[in-house]
Amino acid sequence: MTRSEQLRDAARLWREHLDADFPADLRGVEFEGIDMVMLDADTAGCVCTWLNNGGALDPERRHIPQACLEDLARVIPQISAPSGRQYHQRLHRLALLVLSASKAK
């Protein structure tokens, strides 16, 4: 996948994410010590920065997508509601796009 394709796919997923409400049943919920609201905020902040910077992350943020991917992989199997699972799977795909594009540099 080319860089422009990664940016295009990420922008499309990001628009979907912005249009989606955070799953109400996951507010205040933690799985394995991972706060779901903070995981959303950390991942979203990283994706937003990456998109706004044309597909680049500053050195301080380069570790965030990997940490978010690991946390998302741990919590997604524990989410029982389909809407919450779908919401976090989209976040996972976004973090994966950011991470793969960052490693390809």
C-alpha positions as CSV (number, residue, x, y, z in Angstrom):
1,M,0.0,0.0,0.0
2,T,1.4,3.4,-1.0
3,R,1.6,6.3,1.4
4,S,-1.2,8.1,-0.4
5,E,-3.4,5.0,-0.1
6,Q,-2.6,4.8,3.6
7,L,-3.5,8.4,4.1
8,R,-6.7,8.1,2.1
9,D,-7.8,4.9,4.0
10,A,-6.9,6.5,7.3
11,A,-8.8,9.7,6.5
12,R,-11.9,7.6,5.5
13,L,-11.7,5.6,8.7
14,W,-11.1,8.8,10.7
15,R,-14.3,10.4,9.3
16,E,-16.2,7.2,10.3
17,H,-14.7,7.4,13.8
18,L,-15.6,11.1,14.2
19,D,-19.2,10.3,13.2
20,A,-19.5,7.4,15.7
21,D,-20.4,7.9,19.3
22,F,-18.2,6.4,22.0
23,P,-20.1,3.3,23.3
24,A,-22.0,4.4,26.4
25,D,-21.6,1.0,28.0
26,L,-17.8,1.3,28.0
27,R,-17.6,4.7,29.7
28,G,-15.8,4.2,33.0
29,V,-14.9,0.6,32.1
30,E,-11.4,-0.9,32.4
31,F,-10.2,-4.2,31.0
32,E,-6.9,-5.5,32.5
33,G,-6.3,-2.0,33.8
34,I,-6.8,-0.3,30.5
35,D,-9.3,2.6,30.7
36,M,-11.4,2.4,27.5
37,V,-12.0,6.2,27.3
38,M,-8.3,6.9,27.6
39,L,-7.4,4.2,25.1
40,D,-9.8,5.9,22.6
41,A,-8.3,9.4,23.4
42,D,-4.7,8.2,23.1
43,T,-5.3,6.4,19.8
44,A,-7.5,9.2,18.3
45,G,-5.0,11.9,19.3
46,C,-2.2,10.0,17.6
47,V,-4.2,9.4,14.4
48,C,-5.4,13.0,14.3
49,T,-1.8,14.3,14.7
50,W,-0.6,11.9,12.0
51,L,-3.2,13.0,9.5
52,N,-2.8,16.7,10.3
53,N,1.0,16.3,9.7
54,G,0.6,14.6,6.3
55,G,1.4,11.2,7.6
56,A,4.2,12.0,10.0
57,L,4.6,11.7,13.8
58,D,7.0,13.6,15.9
59,P,9.5,11.6,17.9
60,E,7.5,12.0,21.2
61,R,4.5,10.2,19.7
62,R,6.1,7.5,17.6
63,H,5.7,4.9,20.4
64,I,2.0,5.6,20.9
65,P,0.5,3.6,18.0
66,Q,2.3,0.5,19.0
67,A,1.2,0.8,22.6
68,C,-2.4,1.4,21.5
69,L,-2.3,-1.6,19.2
70,E,-1.2,-3.8,22.0
71,D,-3.9,-2.5,24.3
72,L,-6.6,-2.7,21.7
73,A,-5.6,-6.3,20.9
74,R,-6.0,-7.2,24.6
75,V,-9.3,-5.5,25.1
76,I,-11.3,-6.1,21.9
77,P,-11.9,-9.8,22.7
78,Q,-13.4,-8.7,26.0
79,I,-15.9,-6.3,24.5
80,S,-19.3,-8.1,24.3
81,A,-21.4,-5.5,22.5
82,P,-21.1,-5.5,18.7
83,S,-21.1,-1.7,18.5
84,G,-18.3,-1.4,21.0
85,R,-16.3,-4.1,19.3
86,Q,-16.8,-2.4,15.9
87,Y,-15.8,1.0,17.4
88,H,-12.6,-0.4,18.8
89,Q,-11.8,-2.5,15.7
90,R,-11.9,0.7,13.7
91,L,-9.5,2.3,16.2
92,H,-7.2,-0.8,15.8
93,R,-7.2,-0.4,12.0
94,L,-6.4,3.3,12.3
95,A,-3.5,2.7,14.7
96,L,-2.2,-0.1,12.4
97,L,-2.2,2.3,9.4
98,V,-0.3,4.9,11.4
99,L,2.2,2.4,12.7
100,S,2.8,0.7,9.4
101,A,3.3,4.1,7.6
102,S,5.6,5.3,10.3
103,K,7.8,2.2,10.1
104,A,7.9,2.4,6.3
105,K,9.7,5.8,6.5
